[in-house]
């Protein structure tokens, strides 16, 4: 089983940083720089998440923890920590949001 200590450390550091972050202490230009850096981090994390969700779907690993449903969007939603109550209306949104190809690759 895969265990990525580095990813866990990143999560812990980002969680610690976000818990103590106070934007009101920043000047406007500094806040703009933080927005740019945070957006870059968000895009990188989305890329990792999308690739992992794609692999979950490709290997059908979701069947172990997804009640056997075959919706690739369900895989993305569950990987994102979300559950769609109505698969016919919410799954396409999740699929588009979490499995769409990114322009940065």
C-alpha positions in Angstrom: 0.0 0.0 0.0 1.2 3.5 -0.9 2.1 5.8 1.9 3.4 9.2 1.0 5.0 10.8 4.0 5.9 13.9 2.0 2.3 14.5 1.0 1.2 14.1 4.7 3.9 16.6 5.7 2.7 19.1 3.1 -0.8 18.7 4.4 0.2 19.2 7.9 2.4 22.3 7.1 -0.3 23.9 5.0 -3.0 23.2 7.7 -0.8 24.8 10.3 0.0 27.8 8.1 -3.7 28.3 7.2 -4.8 28.1 10.9 -2.5 31.0 11.9 -2.8 33.0 8.7 -4.3 36.5 9.1 -4.8 38.4 5.9 -5.6 41.6 7.8 -1.9 41.9 8.7 -0.9 42.1 5.0 -0.5 45.2 2.8 -2.5 45.1 -0.4 0.5 44.1 -2.6 1.5 41.4 -0.2 -2.0 40.0 -0.2 -2.0 40.0 -4.0 1.2 38.0 -3.9 -0.3 35.5 -1.4 -3.3 35.1 -3.7 -1.0 34.2 -6.6 1.0 31.7 -4.6 -2.1 30.1 -3.1 -3.7 29.8 -6.5 -0.5 28.1 -7.8 -0.6 25.7 -4.8 -4.3 25.0 -5.4 -3.6 24.2 -9.1 -0.8 21.8 -8.2 -3.0 20.1 -5.6 -5.8 19.8 -8.1 -3.5 18.2 -10.6 -2.3 15.6 -8.1 -5.9 14.9 -7.0 -7.1 14.6 -10.6 -4.3 12.2 -11.5 -5.0 10.0 -8.4 -8.8 10.0 -9.1 -8.1 9.0 -12.7 -6.0 6.1 -11.5 -8.7 5.1 -9.0 -11.2 5.0 -11.8 -8.8 3.1 -14.1 -8.0 0.4 -11.6 -11.6 0.2 -10.3 -10.2 0.7 -6.8 -13.3 2.7 -6.0 -15.3 -0.5 -5.8 -13.7 -1.3 -2.5 -15.1 1.8 -0.9 -17.8 3.1 -3.2 -20.4 0.4 -3.0 -19.5 -0.8 -6.5 -20.9 2.2 -8.3 -19.3 2.8 -11.7 -19.6 6.5 -12.1 -16.2 8.1 -12.7 -17.7 11.3 -11.3 -18.5 9.4 -8.1 -14.9 8.5 -7.8 -13.9 12.2 -8.1 -16.6 13.3 -5.6 -15.6 10.8 -3.0 -11.9 11.5 -3.5 -12.8 15.2 -3.0 -14.6 14.3 0.2 -18.0 15.0 -1.2 -21.0 12.7 -1.7 -23.6 13.5 -4.4 -27.1 12.9 -3.2 -28.5 12.6 -6.7 -26.1 10.9 -9.1 -28.0 11.8 -12.3 -27.7 15.6 -11.6 -24.6 16.1 -9.6 -22.1 13.6 -11.0 -21.5 15.5 -14.3 -20.6 18.5 -12.2 -18.2 16.6 -10.1 -16.7 14.9 -13.2 -16.2 18.2 -14.9 -14.7 19.8 -11.9 -12.3 17.1 -10.7 -11.5 15.0 -13.8 -11.2 17.7 -16.4 -7.8 18.0 -18.0 -5.7 20.9 -16.8 -4.0 23.3 -19.1 -0.8 23.4 -16.9 0.3 19.8 -17.8 
